[in-house]
Amino acid sequence: MTKNFKFDGTEGGLITEPAARAMIQNYKNSPSITWNQGIVGHFFGKNIIEELLGEPNAKGIRIYYGSKPSLSSGTLEPQLILVPVDENGDDLIANAKIADISRPCPDFCPKTTSLATP
């Protein structure tokens, strides 16, 4: 089901390096968890992506898989962690920004077209 929601480019949020590491470890340590649990995609607004790409020496973004406890149920839910990357392919994590807090589909799905629909 699609929620009536307008994306405005502000979606996504910054998290700390320890929080990112914990989510990635949750994912690595839980092979029995189905990664997507019905989630077909995540949306990040342009503001957070531009903020990451604005980091000094950033040449792109690496996306890691992670999971964190759901606020409503406490069960692990999938999450993506975005990290700026330098020209050597190294993560810029020392004092750099790391993003999370995307809008998952479902519930925030496209109304008409999607790569996830046949």
ROZA-583107 format. One record per atom (N, C-alpha, C, CB): residue in one letter; z, x negated, y negated. Coordinates in steps of 0.001 Angstrom, whole numbers, padded with zeros to 6 digits, always signed. Glycine has a CB too. Example, Ala and Ser with C-alpha at 12.3 -4.5 7.8 and 13.67 -1.06 7.14 Angstrom:
<atoms>
A+007800-013190+005690;A+007800-012300+004500;A+007800-013200+003300;A+009046-011308+004473;S+007080-012850+002250;S+007140-013670+001060;S+007870-012900-000030;S+005725-014084+000598;
</atoms>
This chain:
<atoms>
M+000000-000831+001176;M+000000+000000+000000;M+000000-000876-001240;M+001201+000945+000002;T-000839-000556-002199;T-000961-001329-003421;T-000063-000741-004498;T-002422-001370-003896;K+000736-001611-005115;K+001559-001162-006236;K+000702-001154-007487;K+002812-002070-006423;N+001025-000272-008401;N+000324-000235-009672;N+000908-001339-010544;N+000447+001171-010361;F+000226-002474-010569;F+000751-003661-011229;F-000380-004379-011927;F+001454-004595-010224;K-000159-004839-013126;K-001151-005610-013879;K-000727-007071-013890;K-001307-005067-015336;F-001621-007944-013454;F-001361-009370-013538;F-001634-009825-014965;F-002229-010162-012519;D-000748-010659-015515;D-000928-011095-016902;D-000954-012610-017064;D+000166-010527-017755;G-000973-013338-015956;G-001034-014790-016034;G+000322-015462-016044;G-001779-015190-017245;T+001381-014687-016118;T+002714-015283-016146;T+003365-015320-014765;T+003600-014519-017106;E+002685-014834-013739;E+003256-014782-012397;E+003487-016191-011871;E+002338-013996-011443;G+004509-016328-011069;G+004903-017641-010581;G+006093-018110-011393;G+003729-018658-010667;G+006812-019035-010860;G+007978-019542-011565;G+008324-020925-011074;G+009166-018607-011395;L+009108-021616-011832;L+009489-022975-011486;L+010733-022974-010608;L+009729-023802-012750;I+010786-023904-009674;I+011959-024090-008833;I+012305-025563-008832;I+011715-023568-007386;T+013456-025897-008318;T+013874-027298-008272;T+013305-027989-007033;T+015413-027404-008281;E+013285-029293-007071;E+012847-030066-005907;E+013711-029761-004685;E+012888-031569-006217;P+015049-029706-004815;P+015857-029373-003632;P+015526-027994-003052;P+017332-029428-003986;A+015256-027018-003917;A+014894-025682-003420;A+013570-025735-002667;A+014802-024670-004588;A+012598-026482-003199;A+011304-026620-002525;A+011478-027305-001173;A+010314-027416-003403;R+012247-028372-001143;R+012485-029092+000118;R+013159-028180+001147;R+013357-030347-000130;A+014116-027372+000692;A+014822-026470+001612;A+013867-025437+002202;A+015984-025760+000888;M+012985-024868+001389;M+012030-023880+001898;M+011049-024497+002889;M+011263-023245+000742;I+010589-025705+002589;I+009662-026384+003499;I+010367-026690+004818;I+009114-027691+002859;Q+011621-027117+004740;Q+012387-027381+005964;Q+012608-026096+006753;Q+013741-028032+005624;N+012885-024984+006064;N+013026-023696+006750;N+011781-023405+007569;N+013280-022556+005737;Y+010631-023621+006962;Y+009364-023361+007650;Y+009182-024295+008838;Y+008189-023512+006681;K+009419-025583+008631;K+009249-026567+009702;K+010213-026329+010859;K+009445-027971+009156;N+011425-025882+010549;N+012459-025716+011562;N+012427-024357+012259;N+013799-025917+010939;S+011505-023513+011907;S+011462-022162+012477;S+010098-021855+013082;S+011801-021122+011408;P+009686-022603+014105;P+008360-022367+014675;P+008217-021003+015321;P+008048-023422+015683;S+009331-020354+015649;S+009237-019038+016269;S+008943-017945+015251;S+010517-018719+017006;I+009079-018260+013975;I+008801-017268+012930;I+007295-017183+012726;I+009523-017634+011590;T+006780-015973+012763;T+005374-015773+012436;T+005215-016050+010959;T+004885-014330+012805;W+004330-016966+010631;W+004228-017398+009232;W+004012-016247+008273;W+003107-018386+009078;N+002990-015467+008500;N+002640-014513+007451;N+003453-013229+007482;N+001199-014175+007551;Q+004002-012837+008608;Q+004784-011603+008703;Q+004101-010447+007985;Q+006177-011817+008126;G+002769-010389+008111;G+002010-009315+007480;G+001519-009630+006085;G+002832-008097+007429;I+001933-010755+005528;I+001465-011131+004189;I+000111-011815+004326;I+002495-012069+003466;V-000853-011352+003552;V-002206-011898+003655;V-002557-012843+002518;V-003203-010779+003695;G-001751-012868+001476;G-002039-013771+000370;G-000909-013795-000637;G-003328-013373-000312;H-000996-014748-001549;H-000025-014894-002637;H-000803-015060-003933;H+000943-016114-002394;F-000280-014524-005011;F-000912-014658-006320;F+000006-015419-007254;F-001261-013279-006912;F-000577-016428-007936;F+000100-017156-009004;F-000731-016966-010265;F+000281-018687-008652;G-000084-016674-011371;G-000786-016514-012636;G-001243-017844-013209;G+000097-015807-013630;K-002202-017785-014121;K-002787-019008-014673;K-001781-019830-015467;K-003965-018663-015553;N-000787-019179-016073;N+000176-019933-016884;N+000923-020970-016059;N+001173-018983-017536;I+001391-020576-014870;I+002145-021524-014053;I+001223-022615-013515;I+002849-020797-012892;I-000006-022265-013185;I-000958-023273-012693;I-001294-024258-013805;I-002252-022599-012162;E-001528-023740-015006;E-001807-024619-016143;E-000604-025506-016465;E-002195-023790-017375;E+000595-024961-016297;E+001806-025753-016548;E+001894-026921-015558;E+003075-024861-016443;L+001592-026657-014298;L+001607-027729-013302;L+000513-028757-013586;L+001433-027150-011892;L-000687-028287-013904;L-001793-029200-014188;L-001583-029963-015497;L-003104-028428-014246;G-000688-029462-016352;G-000362-030133-017608;G+000612-031286-017445;G+000205-029147-018571;E+001149-031462-016239;E+002045-032599-015997;E+001278-033904-016196;E+002653-032535-014563;P+001913-034920-016799;P+001234-036205-016960;P+000739-036733-015614;P+002175-037229-017617;N-000494-037197-015583;N-001154-037772-014404;N-001556-036759-013340;N-000259-038781-013785;A-001368-035463-013583;A-001761-034463-012588;A-003279-034359-012507;A-001151-033089-012927;K-003780-034419-011279;K-005214-034284-011036;K-005530-033047-010213;K-005749-035518-010334;G-004498-032404-009696;G-004677-031211-008884;G-003339-030686-008416;G-005579-031500-007691;I-003403-029755-007466;I-002201-029105-006958;I-002242-029118-005441;I-002075-027653-007497;R-001120-029458-004823;R-000960-029346-003370;R-000109-028115-003112;R-000304-030645-002743;I-000436-027390-002042;I+000308-026185-001689;I+000973-026400-000335;I-000625-024934-001660;Y+002288-026244-000314;Y+003061-026369+000918;Y+003484-024989+001407;Y+004298-027270+000700;Y+003636-024872+002720;Y+004205-023670+003312;Y+005718-023789+003302;Y+003675-023447+004754;G+006390-022704+003038;G+007842-022672+003084;G+008303-021275+003434;G+008448-023125+001747;S+009580-021105+003561;S+010151-019777+003759;S+011541-019777+003165;S+010184-019381+005267;K+011978-018596+002772;K+013306-018452+002189;K+013860-017097+002593;K+013267-018604+000637;P+015166-016935+002555;P+015749-015640+002917;P+015337-014549+001934;P+017276-015741+002973;S+014965-013408+002481;S+014640-012245+001661;S+015901-011756+000967;S+014011-011116+002519;L+015775-011367-000283;L+016933-010847-001015;L+017398-009521-000440;L+016598-010681-002496;S+016457-008752+000119;S+016839-007429+000626;S+017367-007462+002055;S+015659-006498+000556;S+016744-008290+002922;S+017141-008252+004330;S+017822-009520+004827;S+015947-007988+005170;G+017652-010610+004111;G+018219-011878+004546;G+017375-012616+005568;G+019565-011648+005107;T+016327-011970+006103;T+015448-012647+007052;T+014511-013569+006290;T+014646-011625+007899;L+014032-014601+006968;L+013129-015541+006303;L+011787-014883+006023;L+012934-016803+007158;E+011298-015096+004814;E+009986-014586+004433;E+009136-015750+003938;E+010106-013479+003341;P+007816-015657+004107;P+006943-016767+003729;P+006902-016977+002218;P+005538-016523+004250;Q+006683-018220+001847;Q+006539-018581+000442;Q+005633-019795+000363;Q+007926-018865-000225;L+004933-019934-000733;L+004108-021102-000999;L+004757-021883-002125;L+002643-020702-001358;I+004698-023207-002019;I+005266-024089-003032;I+004131-024927-003594;I+006409-024994-002444;L+003932-024882-004903;L+002868-025619-005566;L+003448-026840-006257;L+002125-024724-006575;V+002795-027992-006038;V+003265-029259-006582;V+002081-029984-007228;V+003925-030139-005468;P+002248-030514-008450;P+001174-031309-009032;P+000996-032614-008251;P+001465-031605-010519;V-000258-033079-008201;V-000613-034270-007428;V-001380-035235-008327;V-001458-033893-006170;D-001109-036547-008165;D-001786-037554-008991;D-003109-037998-008365;D-000873-038770-009197;E-003776-038935-009021;E-005100-039386-008563;E-005068-040071-007203;E-005695-040331-009575;N-003908-040531-006770;N-003781-041160-005460;N-003434-040161-004364;N-002733-042242-005509;G-003307-038902-004736;G-002940-037886-003767;G-001453-037786-003540;G-003612-038153-002481;D-000654-038442-004391;D+000798-038412-004256;D+001381-037232-005034;D+001414-039736-004746;D+002368-036582-004437;D+003071-035499-005123;D+003810-036053-006331;D+004054-034782-004166;L+003706-035349-007440;L+004443-035710-008647;L+005734-034902-008655;L+003593-035446-009948;I+006768-035454-008005;I+008010-034687-007904;I+009143-035264-008745;I+008444-034615-006467;A+009038-036509-009163;A+010088-037090-010001;A+009966-036492-011400;A+009985-038659-010045;N+010878-035597-011734;N+010914-034931-013042;N+009715-034038-013313;N+011008-035956-014121;A+008921-033756-012289;A+007771-032867-012470;A+008172-031436-012162;A+006590-033301-011571;K+007280-030522-012444;K+007517-029116-012190;K+006989-028747-010808;K+006858-028249-013276;I+007708-027872-010125;I+007325-027368-008809;I+007384-025849-008911;I+008270-027925-007650;A+006376-025157-008393;A+006307-023705-008561;A+006495-022951-007258;A+004991-023322-009171;D+006968-021733-007415;D+007223-020790-006336;D+007177-019407-006994;D+008624-021070-005598;I+007759-018417-006381;I+007910-017073-006938;I+006543-016423-007192;I+008723-017127-008246;S+005718-016419-006169;S+004421-015769-006270;S+004547-014278-006000;S+003425-016402-005298;R+003459-013564-006196;R+003387-012136-005893;R+002626-011988-004574;R+002687-011325-007061;P+003306-011589-003493;P+002634-011488-002206;P+001827-010197-002056;P+003648-011582-001098;C+000815-010265-001203;C+000020-009094-000821;C+000228-008884+000675;C-001519-009282-001173;P+000731-007727+001097;P+001234-006634+000292;P+002556-007014-000382;P+001412-005386+001153;D+002915-006454-001388;D+002622-005204-002035;D+001649-005357-003201;D+003889-004580-002507;F+001456-006557-003691;F+000618-006762-004879;F-000782-007165-004446;F+001230-007840-005818;C-001546-006192-003941;C-002868-006437-003359;C-003981-005958-004287;C-002987-005742-001999;P-005176-006543-004116;P-006306-006052-004886;P-006633-004620-004496;P-007526-006952-004685;K-007103-003841-005457;K-007401-002442-005187;K-008779-002270-004554;K-007315-001634-006468;T-009712-003164-004842;T-011067-002929-004353;T-011578-004036-003452;T-011998-002763-005507;T-011496-005277-003869;T-012057-006365-003066;T-010992-007374-002713;T-013200-007052-003806;S-011148-007973-001552;S-010200-008985-001104;S-010846-009805-000028;S-008891-008353-000598;L-010535-011092+000019;L-010989-011938+001117;L-010348-011512+002425;L-010677-013405+000831;A-009218-010799+002337;A-008460-010437+003534;A-008944-009140+004174;A-006998-010312+003194;T-009873-008444+003540;T-010379-007213+004136;T-011777-007467+004699;T-010401-006057+003094;P-012061-006895+005874;P-013377-007137+006485;P-014507-006504+005711;P-013397-006621+007894;
</atoms>
